[in-house]
Amino acid sequence: MATAEALALMAWLSPAYPVGAYAYSHGLEWAVEAGDVRDAGSLEAWLADALERGAGRNDIILLGAAHRAASAGDGPALSDANDLALALAPSRELHLETSQQGRSFLDATAAAWPHPALEPVQAALPGAVAYPVAVGAAAGAHGMGRDPVAAAYGLAFVQNLVSAALRVAPIGQSAGMRIVARLAPRAEALAASLRGAGFEELGTATLRLDLGSHRHETQYSRIFRS
């Protein structure tokens, strides 16, 4: 990956990028309330499952599909990937999380990093956009390689949730960064293992996280939207 592409990717997945990631916890807030996440060890286990057996895994597969479609200029395939990604959101809050961030990401990227190949991407995705589809499509339109984008997305998934944990769980910053460091190689390995993965490989095994997302909708005290 060229330096300019790497810098753009760092900016796209930065906490400062205007997608509102700080407002979502992906069900982590309920996991803390329920006692599933209570210290650094339980947080790391929860994050590893969410990454490798939950939405993180599905997101990387969907990102890859969007990347291939955008790279080939295949609008119908891109639209199909997005429809599937939105349909796979297991709760209202998680649907909001991915669709709001995806729409914001695509609009911000088209405005700040315009590219002729982004125009057909926007035409194929006029409404709600799943976040991994938006990132994969933008990267494909800009000619970025799939592998570094998928690995960086996986790490950003972890980092965003560690940031959320620092606000709701008894976790300090140093412990949070150690968790990020330990999960970074696993994000890279997951991205590599899913290279070329198709829709038939989609699936999750994080039922308690999904149910927790539903319960978060009526949680008495909360600061996150998911």
Secondary structure, DSSP 4 states (H G I P E B T S, - for coil): --HHHHHHHHHHTSTTSTT-GGG--TTHHHHHHHTS--SHHHHHHHHHHHHHTSHHHHHHHHHHHHHHHHHHT-HHHHHHHHHHHHHT--SHHHHHHHHHHHHHHHHHHHHHS--TTHHHHHHH--S---HHHHHHHHHHHTT--HHHHHHHHHHHHHHHHHHHHHHHSS--HHHHHHHHHHHHHHHHHHHHHTTT--GGG-----HHHHHHHHHHTT-SS-SS--
